Amino acid sequence: MEYIFETEHLKIRKFEPDDAIDLYKNHLEEDVKKWIPNESYADIEEARGAVDFYIDCVKNKHLPYVLAVELKSTGELIGDTGVNEALGNPNEVEIGYGICKRYSGKGYATELLGAMTNYIAETFGINILYGRVMHGNNASVRVLEKNGYEFVREESGAEDDPYGNGMLIYKKVY
């Protein structure tokens, strides 16, 4: 395995082809479907296609740049994190993260977001990062705020807001 960086409890690495099954299972969780519905995969083949795409993007250092998240103590794939261009501006990115339900509430998402923010800023020279959260996802709001992201606005009518409740936009200038 080629690890990109580590935190106290996590190892962040490139995806491997064998990760497709675990990625698929992780994204079947109800909280993923609820809070990031456009990130659920129809089947394992779709997850395999996503993993292949993520591998290619990381290999060629282009966006979206998505990485696998392992729990250090077990080597289990417990989540993923990534960035993509924000608002058509190559100097700004939107950051995303997800940790499996069975590992939530342990501070891993906060730990992951802090480390990923630093990694992206230092590696890619990006100094403006955004976090977009579906209105009502208070746990993700807390994760962003703990990492110094500040609320900037609410957005309506976003394609990734299937409930029409609005998205909360947070920003961090690194």
Helices and strands as residue ranges (DSSP letters): E 3-6, E 10-13, G 17-19, H 20-26, H 30-35, G 37-39, H 44-59, E 65-71, E 77-86, E 89-99, G 101-103, H 108-124, E 128-134, H 138-146, E 150-155, E 167-173
